[in-house]
Amino acid sequence: MRKLWARTDVAASTSQLKTVEHPEVGRLTLDCDVLEAAGSTLRLVVNTAAPGTPDNQALELLAAVGPRTFG
């Protein structure tokens, strides 16, 4: 498995900061990582926030309450 990950043709990835406006918790600055499968249009997009930040606390709150609205 390690040899596959070391090959550059297995997948490409990009990473950038994104700011989104969430209707319940407001503005979030997230790390957006995109992993693309080689030879495919398949992409995995993962948005995370740095541990201990207000953005991370907001994501944890959203994970705990689910799709409910606060108002």
C-alpha positions in Angstrom: 0.0 0.0 0.0 2.8 2.4 0.8 4.2 2.0 -2.7 0.9 2.9 -4.2 0.6 6.1 -2.2 4.2 7.0 -3.2 3.3 6.9 -6.9 2.2 10.2 -8.3 -0.3 8.8 -10.7 -2.5 7.4 -7.9 -4.2 10.7 -7.0 -3.7 14.4 -7.0 -4.7 16.6 -4.1 -5.2 20.3 -3.5 -5.7 22.2 -0.3 -6.9 25.7 0.3 -8.7 27.8 2.9 -12.4 28.5 2.2 -14.7 30.9 4.0 -18.4 29.9 4.0 -21.4 31.6 5.5 -23.5 29.0 7.4 -27.1 30.0 8.2 -27.0 28.8 11.8 -23.4 29.4 13.0 -22.3 32.2 10.7 -18.9 32.6 9.0 -16.6 29.6 9.0 -13.0 29.5 7.7 -12.3 25.9 6.8 -9.4 23.9 5.4 -10.7 22.4 2.1 -8.8 19.3 0.9 -9.7 17.7 -2.5 -8.4 14.3 -3.4 -8.8 13.4 -7.1 -8.7 9.8 -8.3 -6.3 9.4 -11.2 -8.1 8.7 -14.5 -11.5 9.5 -13.1 -13.8 12.4 -12.4 -14.2 11.1 -8.8 -13.3 13.6 -6.1 -13.4 13.5 -2.3 -13.8 16.9 -0.7 -13.1 17.2 3.0 -13.7 20.4 5.0 -12.1 20.7 8.4 -11.2 23.3 10.9 -8.1 23.5 13.1 -8.6 21.9 16.5 -9.5 24.3 19.4 -10.6 27.2 17.1 -14.0 28.8 17.1 -14.5 27.3 13.6 -13.9 23.8 15.0 -16.3 24.4 17.9 -19.0 25.5 15.4 -18.5 22.4 13.3 -18.7 20.2 16.5 -21.9 22.0 17.4 -23.4 21.4 14.0 -22.4 17.7 14.2 -24.1 17.4 17.6 -27.4 19.1 16.7 -27.7 17.7 13.1 -30.1 19.5 10.7 -32.1 21.4 13.3 -32.3 25.1 13.2 -31.5 27.2 16.3 -34.1 29.9 15.8 
